[in-house]
Amino acid sequence: ASGGEYELRAPFLVASDGVRRTVAAAVEAADRERRWALPGRRFKVTRFEDTSVRVYKTVPFRPPEDWRGDINYSARTAKANFDALPAPGGDYCGVLLIEPEDELTQGLP
């Protein structure tokens, strides 16, 4: 965590980068600047089709008084994920991840 530069070597890298591909673009640029590389040893990004598209809705959440207020709460089903993270004052910030066409949850405010 010194903020300095370092090099890490690995035979294979699995990573999750945002839609802007900030990390992948930086690694690709650094790889292009290398003078030489063995055939097949250049950095390559493989993008996979997103087969689990979700949209989110934020949901105010206040757990019952007898529940702990210092941990995250989660619930998952085949169609939805709900995660609630503690916020100051005892409230939670809830995030509901749903399929875009899910009729049951589309009516939520």
C-alpha positions in Angstrom: 0.0 0.0 0.0 3.0 2.3 -0.4 1.7 3.5 -3.8 4.8 2.4 -5.6 5.0 0.4 -8.7 5.5 -3.3 -8.7 5.3 -6.3 -11.0 3.3 -9.4 -10.5 3.7 -12.4 -12.8 1.0 -15.1 -13.2 0.1 -17.7 -15.8 -3.6 -16.7 -15.8 -5.6 -13.8 -14.5 -9.4 -13.7 -13.9 -10.7 -10.3 -13.1 -13.8 -8.2 -13.1 -13.5 -4.7 -14.6 -16.2 -2.1 -15.1 -17.9 -1.4 -18.3 -15.2 1.2 -19.1 -12.5 -1.5 -18.9 -10.2 0.9 -17.0 -7.9 -1.8 -15.6 -7.9 -3.9 -18.8 -7.1 -0.8 -21.0 -4.2 0.1 -18.7 -2.8 -3.4 -18.8 -3.2 -3.6 -22.6 -1.4 -0.3 -23.0 1.5 -1.4 -20.8 1.7 -4.6 -22.8 1.9 -2.8 -26.1 4.8 -0.7 -24.8 6.9 -3.9 -24.2 9.6 -4.2 -26.8 9.0 -7.9 -27.4 7.0 -10.8 -26.2 7.0 -14.5 -27.1 4.3 -15.5 -29.5 1.0 -16.0 -27.6 2.3 -14.1 -24.6 0.7 -10.8 -25.2 -2.1 -9.7 -22.8 -5.5 -10.6 -24.2 -8.9 -9.7 -22.9 -11.8 -12.1 -23.5 -15.2 -10.6 -23.0 -18.1 -12.9 -22.4 -21.8 -12.3 -23.1 -23.7 -11.1 -20.1 -26.4 -13.7 -19.7 -27.6 -12.5 -16.3 -28.6 -8.9 -16.9 -29.9 -7.1 -13.8 -31.2 -3.7 -13.0 -31.2 -2.3 -9.4 -33.6 -0.3 -7.2 -32.6 1.2 -4.0 -34.9 0.4 -1.1 -35.0 2.0 2.4 -34.7 -0.7 5.0 -34.9 -0.6 8.8 -34.3 -4.0 10.5 -36.3 -4.9 13.6 -35.0 -3.5 16.8 -33.7 -6.9 18.0 -31.6 -7.5 14.9 -27.9 -6.5 14.8 -27.3 -3.1 13.3 -23.6 -3.6 12.3 -23.7 -6.3 9.7 -25.0 -6.6 6.1 -28.2 -8.5 5.3 -28.8 -10.5 2.1 -31.5 -12.6 0.5 -31.3 -14.4 -2.8 -33.8 -16.1 -5.0 -33.6 -17.3 -8.6 -35.1 -13.9 -9.8 -33.8 -11.3 -7.3 -31.0 -10.4 -4.9 -31.4 -8.1 -2.0 -28.5 -6.7 -0.1 -28.8 -4.2 2.8 -25.8 -2.3 4.1 -25.8 -0.4 7.4 -25.9 3.4 7.3 -25.6 6.0 10.1 -28.7 6.3 12.3 -29.8 2.7 12.2 -31.2 2.8 8.7 -29.9 0.5 6.0 -29.3 1.2 2.3 -31.0 -1.7 0.5 -30.3 -2.6 -3.1 -32.6 -4.9 -5.0 -31.1 -6.5 -8.1 -33.8 -7.8 -10.5 -34.3 -8.9 -14.0 -35.3 -5.9 -16.2 -38.6 -7.5 -17.2 -39.6 -8.8 -13.8 -43.3 -7.7 -13.5 -43.6 -8.3 -9.7 -40.8 -5.8 -8.8 -41.2 -3.2 -11.5 -44.0 -1.5 -9.6 -41.8 -0.8 -6.6 -41.2 3.0 -6.1 
